[in-house]
């Protein structure tokens, strides 16, 4: 939030097209992480893909996965408003675990086999267990979220039962920023709904509370120019 930045001489600097508004630009870093996550998960043409967690990262994952040509793209979240945004990001099916049996739905749409790729972006231990059940044998499981406590699962499912490919994801990778900027330029996401709130410096605490609550906001930004 400073007026100036010192940029190292070897830093990679990306230019934004003039068509993008600052409220779109601020979503570049989270979206670049999402792009990297999809690359790590190796989403392929015709795959059945499940994305669990529709926050700023998860919604970006949905949009980036859509570009890979999955046959079915499923978004999972406990918040129906976020699921509606996920539809706009490219999800074919949206499921709320409070109302829907996610595992049974995924299995029924895949003739009982399960999904090819499961990407966990919620940080909920139950989402990890849900993912292990959703996956078919030899599926790719990507863990991209941050947890507040250790998560315990049956590793027999990962090894002996399904031979799953478990991958971790973090930050934006090598090409994330360039791809994210191009996605924003092409208008592939409803950025105005993902960057849901912009507050002034005097409302920082309110913004933090909104993020912690997570019911009425997705991505909250602070703009020092706002009063």
C-alpha positions in Angstrom: 0.0 0.0 0.0 3.0 2.3 -0.5 3.3 4.9 -3.2 6.5 3.4 -4.5 8.1 -0.1 -4.8 11.7 -1.1 -5.2 11.9 -3.8 -7.9 15.0 -6.0 -8.1 16.8 -5.8 -11.5 16.2 -9.4 -12.3 12.5 -9.4 -11.4 10.0 -10.4 -14.1 7.6 -7.5 -14.6 4.3 -8.0 -16.4 2.5 -5.2 -18.2 -1.3 -4.9 -17.9 -3.4 -3.9 -20.9 -5.1 -0.5 -20.6 -8.5 -2.2 -20.8 -8.2 -3.7 -17.3 -9.5 -1.8 -14.3 -7.5 -1.9 -11.0 -10.2 -4.0 -9.4 -9.5 -6.6 -12.1 -5.7 -6.3 -11.7 -5.8 -7.0 -8.0 -7.1 -10.5 -8.7 -4.0 -11.4 -10.8 -2.0 -13.0 -8.0 -4.8 -15.3 -6.7 -5.7 -16.3 -10.2 -2.0 -17.0 -11.1 -2.0 -19.4 -8.1 -5.1 -21.1 -9.5 -3.5 -21.5 -12.9 -0.5 -23.1 -11.3 -2.8 -25.5 -9.4 -4.5 -26.6 -12.6 -1.1 -27.2 -14.2 0.1 -29.2 -11.2 -3.1 -31.3 -11.3 -2.5 -32.1 -15.0 -6.2 -31.6 -15.9 -6.7 -33.2 -19.3 -9.1 -33.0 -22.2 -12.2 -35.0 -21.3 -11.5 -35.4 -17.6 -14.1 -35.3 -14.9 -12.8 -32.7 -12.5 -14.0 -31.8 -9.0 -13.0 -28.5 -7.4 -13.8 -28.3 -3.7 -13.9 -24.8 -2.2 -15.1 -21.8 -4.2 -13.1 -18.9 -2.6 -10.9 -16.6 -4.6 -8.4 -19.5 -5.4 -11.1 -22.1 -6.0 -13.1 -20.0 -8.4 -9.9 -19.3 -10.3 -9.2 -23.0 -10.5 -12.6 -23.6 -11.9 -12.0 -21.0 -14.7 -8.5 -22.3 -15.5 -9.7 -25.9 -15.5 -12.4 -25.0 -17.9 -9.8 -24.0 -20.5 -8.4 -27.6 -20.4 -11.6 -29.0 -21.9 -12.9 -31.3 -19.1 -16.0 -33.3 -20.0 -17.6 -32.4 -16.6 -16.5 -29.7 -14.2 -17.9 -29.9 -10.7 -17.7 -27.1 -8.1 -18.3 -27.9 -4.4 -18.9 -25.3 -1.6 -21.1 -24.8 1.4 -22.1 -21.3 0.2 -24.8 -21.2 -2.5 -23.9 -17.7 -3.6 -20.3 -18.8 -4.3 -21.6 -21.8 -6.2 -23.5 -19.4 -8.5 -20.3 -17.5 -9.2 -18.7 -20.9 -9.9 -21.2 -21.5 -12.6 -20.2 -18.2 -14.2 -16.6 -19.4 -14.0 -17.4 -22.5 -16.1 -18.7 -25.1 -13.7 -21.1 -27.6 -15.2 -22.4 -28.9 -11.9 -22.5 -27.2 -8.5 -22.9 -29.2 -5.2 -23.5 -28.1 -1.7 -22.4 -30.8 0.8 -25.1 -29.6 3.2 -27.7 -30.5 0.7 -26.1 -32.9 -1.8 -24.3 -36.2 -1.5 -21.1 -35.2 -3.3 -19.5 -38.6 -3.5 -22.6 -40.4 -4.7 -23.3 -37.7 -7.3 -19.7 -37.8 -8.7 -19.8 -41.6 -8.8 -23.2 -41.7 -10.5 -22.1 -39.3 -13.3 -19.0 -41.5 -13.9 -20.6 -44.9 -14.0 -19.3 -45.6 -10.5 -15.7 -44.9 -11.3 -15.1 -41.5 -9.7 -13.5 -38.3 -10.9 -10.2 -38.1 -12.8 -9.0 -35.0 -10.9 -9.9 -33.7 -7.5 -8.6 -30.3 -6.5 -8.9 -29.3 -2.8 -9.1 -25.6 -2.2 -11.3 -25.3 1.0 -8.9 -26.1 3.8 -11.5 -28.3 5.4 -10.4 -31.8 6.6 -13.8 -33.2 5.5 -13.0 -32.1 2.0 -9.9 -34.2 1.9 -11.7 -37.3 3.0 -14.5 -36.5 0.5 -11.9 -36.2 -2.3 -10.4 -39.6 -1.6 -13.8 -41.1 -2.0 -14.6 -39.1 -5.1 -11.5 -40.2 -6.9 -11.3 -43.1 -9.3 -8.2 -45.4 -9.3 -5.0 -43.6 -10.3 -6.7 -40.2 -10.2 -4.8 -37.0 -9.5 -5.5 -35.3 -6.1 -4.2 -31.8 -5.7 -4.0 -30.1 -2.3 -3.8 -26.3 -2.7 -5.4 -25.0 0.5 -4.0 -24.0 4.0 -5.2 -25.9 7.1 -5.6 -24.6 10.6 -5.1 -28.1 12.1 -3.6 -31.5 11.1 -5.8 -33.7 8.9 -6.0 -37.5 9.3 -7.0 -39.8 6.4 -6.7 -43.5 5.6 -3.6 -43.8 3.6 -4.6 -47.3 2.5 -7.0 -45.6 0.1 -4.2 -43.5 -1.3 -1.9 -46.5 -1.8 -3.3 -50.0 -1.7 -6.8 -49.2 -2.8 -6.5 -46.6 -5.5 -2.9 -45.8 -6.2 -3.6 -42.0 -6.2 -1.3 -39.3 -7.4 -1.1 -36.8 -4.6 0.3 -33.4 -5.4 0.7 -30.2 -3.5 0.3 -26.7 -4.9 1.5 -23.4 -3.8 1.8 -19.9 -5.3 1.9 -19.1 -9.0 4.6 -21.2 -10.7 6.5 -20.1 -13.8 3.7 -19.0 -16.2 0.9 -18.2 -13.8 1.0 -14.4 -14.0 1.0 -14.2 -17.8 -1.8 -16.7 -18.1 -3.8 -14.9 -15.4 -3.5 -11.5 -17.0 -4.6 -13.0 -20.4 -7.6 -14.6 -18.7 -8.6 -11.3 -17.2 -8.0 -9.5 -20.5 -10.4 -11.9 -22.2 -13.0 -11.5 -19.5 -13.2 -15.2 -18.7 -14.2 -14.7 -15.1 -16.8 -12.5 -13.4 -14.1 -10.5 -11.6 -16.7 -8.0 -10.3 -18.3 -10.7 -8.2 -15.1 -12.4 -7.1 -13.5 -9.1 -6.0 -16.6 -8.5 -4.0 -15.6 -5.6 -1.8 -13.3 -2.7 -1.8 -12.8 -0.8 1.4 -10.8 2.3 2.6 -8.0 2.2 5.1 -10.4 3.1 7.9 -12.4 -0.1 7.3 -9.5 -2.6 7.4 -10.8 -4.3 10.5 -14.2 -4.6 9.0 -12.7 -6.2 5.9 -10.7 -8.7 8.0 -13.9 -9.7 9.8 -15.7 -10.1 6.5 -12.9 -12.4 5.3 -13.0 -14.5 8.5 -16.8 -14.8 8.3 -16.7 -15.7 4.6 -20.5 -15.6 4.2 -20.9 -12.3 2.3 -17.6 -11.8 0.6 -15.1 -13.6 -1.6 -12.1 -11.3 -2.2 -11.9 -8.1 -0.1 -9.5 -5.4 -1.1 -8.2 -2.3 0.5 -7.9 0.9 -1.5 -6.1 3.8 0.3 -7.8 6.3 -2.0 -11.2 5.4 -0.6 -12.4 7.4 2.4 
